[in-house]
């Protein structure tokens, strides 16, 4: 009789562990849905100025590498930058998960439903369909950064710099 009780007890413990894991996965899925709904940072395009700038020193250090290899390196660099911006463990992910830590599973579900409201989705699609001059904006942002930094250097009577 003791063997049967032990088997039943072990089955009960195992089912509780599995249920707990399912609940944790469900919570993780809800947080992922919320992250998607609020808008993760866009993936980094492999042709973006950010990738080009990131790889400038590497290209200089490796002048004899063929263009096909650089295409692969650009693609992998863009994927890595995307993970760093919005993947698991990124600053975006950590910020959202920290903000949602005190929410119950029921509250997370309710928030996910509200963020996926058809009218809100339609609005989000309308915003995303607007023309987005990424290259122009990046150059404008870079120019603004140079102006700001040179202003700070000038304030301290230091020589201005050129970021190329």
VMD Tcl script that draws the C-alpha trace (Angstrom):
set ca {
  {0.00 0.00 0.00}
  {2.90 2.39 0.77}
  {4.26 1.95 -2.77}
  {0.93 3.01 -4.30}
  {0.73 6.06 -2.03}
  {4.29 7.05 -3.01}
  {3.44 6.62 -6.70}
  {0.30 8.75 -6.34}
  {2.23 11.37 -4.37}
  {5.00 11.51 -7.01}
  {2.42 11.77 -9.82}
  {0.74 14.65 -7.97}
  {4.05 16.47 -7.43}
  {4.99 15.98 -11.07}
  {1.63 17.28 -12.29}
  {1.98 20.36 -10.07}
  {5.45 21.04 -11.48}
  {4.19 20.67 -15.05}
  {1.21 22.93 -14.31}
  {3.54 25.52 -12.78}
  {5.77 25.41 -15.86}
  {2.75 25.76 -18.15}
  {1.61 28.77 -16.14}
  {5.10 30.31 -16.37}
  {5.19 29.72 -20.13}
  {1.74 31.23 -20.43}
  {2.88 34.33 -18.52}
  {5.97 34.61 -20.69}
  {3.79 34.31 -23.79}
  {1.52 37.09 -22.49}
  {4.49 39.39 -21.90}
  {5.77 38.61 -25.40}
  {2.34 39.46 -26.84}
  {2.34 42.76 -24.95}
  {5.84 43.59 -26.21}
  {4.69 42.93 -29.78}
  {1.52 44.96 -29.28}
  {3.25 48.05 -27.90}
  {5.79 47.91 -30.68}
  {9.23 46.41 -30.34}
  {12.00 48.45 -31.91}
  {12.14 47.77 -35.63}
  {14.65 45.23 -36.92}
  {17.95 46.74 -38.03}
  {18.27 46.63 -41.81}
  {21.55 45.21 -43.05}
  {21.95 48.20 -45.38}
  {21.40 50.72 -42.58}
  {24.01 53.36 -41.77}
  {24.24 51.83 -38.28}
  {25.53 48.53 -39.70}
  {27.90 50.35 -42.06}
  {29.26 52.47 -39.23}
  {29.55 49.47 -36.91}
  {31.62 47.57 -39.47}
  {33.86 50.44 -40.62}
  {36.84 49.50 -38.43}
  {36.40 45.80 -39.25}
  {36.47 46.52 -43.00}
  {39.59 48.64 -42.59}
  {41.28 45.86 -40.61}
  {40.27 43.25 -43.23}
  {40.81 44.85 -46.65}
  {41.20 41.62 -48.62}
  {37.87 40.02 -47.67}
  {35.52 39.29 -50.58}
  {32.16 41.06 -50.93}
  {30.18 37.85 -50.40}
  {31.74 37.41 -46.95}
  {30.97 41.05 -46.12}
  {27.35 40.52 -47.18}
  {27.14 37.65 -44.67}
  {28.86 39.75 -42.00}
  {26.46 42.67 -42.65}
  {23.45 40.36 -42.37}
  {24.70 38.75 -39.15}
  {25.60 42.16 -37.69}
  {22.10 43.48 -38.44}
  {20.59 40.42 -36.74}
  {22.84 40.88 -33.71}
  {21.96 44.58 -33.42}
  {18.26 43.70 -33.70}
  {18.61 41.16 -30.86}
  {20.43 43.77 -28.77}
  {17.64 46.32 -29.41}
  {14.57 44.16 -28.93}
  {15.44 40.53 -28.29}
  {15.20 38.59 -25.05}
  {17.31 40.29 -22.41}
  {17.56 43.56 -24.36}
  {17.01 46.87 -22.59}
  {13.54 47.04 -24.19}
  {12.66 43.53 -22.99}
  {14.00 44.13 -19.47}
  {12.12 47.43 -19.15}
  {8.79 45.90 -20.18}
  {9.23 42.79 -18.02}
  {10.17 44.91 -15.01}
  {7.13 47.14 -15.53}
  {4.84 44.09 -15.78}
  {6.38 42.13 -12.91}
  {3.66 43.06 -10.41}
  {0.81 42.34 -12.85}
  {-1.20 39.17 -12.33}
  {-1.66 36.72 -15.19}
  {-5.25 37.90 -15.46}
  {-4.11 41.54 -15.70}
  {-1.53 40.63 -18.34}
  {-4.22 38.86 -20.36}
  {-6.55 41.86 -20.06}
  {-3.78 44.26 -21.10}
  {-2.90 42.08 -24.08}
  {-6.54 42.04 -25.20}
  {-6.80 45.83 -24.89}
  {-3.55 46.42 -26.76}
  {-4.83 44.22 -29.58}
  {-8.12 46.07 -29.90}
  {-9.05 46.26 -33.63}
  {-9.23 50.07 -33.60}
  {-5.81 50.34 -31.95}
  {-4.40 47.83 -34.45}
  {-5.82 49.86 -37.33}
  {-4.26 53.03 -35.91}
  {-0.90 51.28 -35.48}
  {-1.02 50.05 -39.09}
  {-1.83 53.57 -40.30}
  {1.17 54.96 -38.43}
  {3.45 52.22 -39.75}
  {2.29 52.77 -43.33}
  {3.54 56.36 -43.26}
  {6.67 56.96 -45.33}
  {9.72 56.56 -43.17}
  {12.97 58.00 -44.48}
  {15.29 55.97 -42.26}
  {18.47 56.99 -44.06}
  {17.52 60.68 -44.05}
  {16.51 60.53 -40.40}
  {19.71 58.71 -39.46}
  {21.82 61.33 -41.23}
  {19.81 64.10 -39.59}
  {20.24 62.46 -36.19}
  {23.97 62.06 -36.82}
  {24.28 65.72 -37.82}
  {22.35 66.77 -34.71}
  {24.66 64.61 -32.58}
  {27.75 66.27 -34.13}
  {26.28 69.73 -33.51}
  {25.41 68.88 -29.88}
  {28.81 67.36 -29.10}
  {30.71 70.16 -30.80}
  {28.63 72.64 -28.79}
  {29.71 70.90 -25.58}
  {33.35 70.83 -26.69}
  {33.18 74.51 -27.66}
  {31.70 75.38 -24.26}
  {34.77 73.83 -22.65}
  {37.07 75.56 -25.14}
  {38.04 72.25 -26.77}
  {38.57 71.62 -30.48}
  {35.45 70.47 -32.36}
  {35.48 67.08 -34.00}
  {34.10 65.61 -37.19}
  {32.29 62.26 -37.02}
  {32.76 60.40 -40.30}
}
mol new
graphics top color blue
foreach p $ca { graphics top sphere $p radius 0.5 }
foreach p [lrange $ca 0 end-1] q [lrange $ca 1 end] { graphics top cylinder $p $q radius 0.2 }
display resetview
